[in-house]
Amino acid sequence: MNLVRSYQSWRRYRETVNELNRLSQRELADLGIARTDIPTVARRTVM
């Protein structure tokens, strides 16, 4: 069960990172996110 949960969390993390990376610099700035902050923001969404 733990393996499944870990995989699901990883998938959500990757989806979030990919979606945020598709945004333009302007869109990220509107959200208050720097491109270098994307992994941290994505990690927070998984937890």
C-alpha positions as CSV (number, residue, x, y, z in Angstrom):
1,M,0.0,0.0,0.0
2,N,2.8,2.4,0.9
3,L,4.4,1.8,-2.5
4,V,1.1,2.7,-4.3
5,R,0.8,5.9,-2.2
6,S,4.4,6.9,-2.9
7,Y,3.8,6.4,-6.7
8,Q,0.6,8.5,-6.6
9,S,2.4,11.3,-4.8
10,W,5.3,11.2,-7.2
11,R,2.8,11.4,-10.1
12,R,1.0,14.4,-8.6
13,Y,4.4,16.1,-8.1
14,R,5.4,15.5,-11.7
15,E,2.1,16.7,-13.1
16,T,2.3,19.9,-11.0
17,V,5.9,20.5,-12.1
18,N,5.0,20.0,-15.7
19,E,2.0,22.3,-15.5
20,L,3.9,25.1,-13.8
21,N,6.8,24.7,-16.3
22,R,4.3,25.3,-19.2
23,L,3.4,28.7,-17.8
24,S,5.2,31.8,-19.1
25,Q,7.4,33.9,-16.9
26,R,4.6,36.5,-16.7
27,E,2.0,34.0,-15.6
28,L,4.3,32.7,-12.9
29,A,5.0,36.2,-11.7
30,D,1.3,36.8,-11.5
31,L,1.0,33.8,-9.2
32,G,4.0,35.0,-7.2
33,I,6.1,32.0,-8.2
34,A,9.7,32.1,-9.5
35,R,10.7,29.4,-11.9
36,T,13.3,28.2,-9.4
37,D,10.5,27.7,-6.8
38,I,8.5,25.3,-8.9
39,P,9.9,22.1,-7.3
40,T,9.2,23.5,-3.8
41,V,5.7,24.6,-4.7
42,A,5.0,21.2,-6.3
43,R,6.3,19.4,-3.2
44,R,3.9,21.4,-1.0
45,T,0.9,20.3,-3.2
46,V,1.7,16.7,-2.6
47,M,1.9,16.9,1.1
